[in-house]
């Protein structure tokens, strides 16, 4: 009888502790704006600050892709296709070791029915205290509303270069 009692107590404690660890992220994806704001916030943090990767993965549809575009060693533009877990494996450690803040500076949104496309211009900093970004670029973000929440379907991005400057149409109006 004691064995059954202790087993029951252990299981009750285990499920109670697990339930306490589950966070409610539903407000983070309630609107298109909150979803985009959360996307930028969750990858941003000072050097040494861990990211909330559960929240990061919560933003994406299970089959979502993150697609950076850039030049390979031969100078050809190439796209790299990653799942959210691949992004965490390839960039997560670097973000924490170096500090990284990505801030949206301009947005153009188009939508129809349950789909939306956001062209989001960003600036990247190593610390929130930095005055000058070390990089800028544009995120092309496709989203879906399922009647309850917004999902990130894909993010396709490229950074600005001297030969590929951000067009004025995608920069804040002075």
Secondary structure, DSSP 8 states (H G I E B T S, - for coil): -HHHHHHHHHHHHHHHHHHHH----GGGGSSHHHHHHHHHHHH-B-TT----HHHHHHTEEEEEEEEEEEE-TTS-EEEEEE-HHHHHHHHHHHHHHH-BEEEEEEEEEEEETTEEEEEEEEEEESSTT-SS-SEEEEEEEEEEE-SS-EEEEEEEEEE--SSS---GGGS---
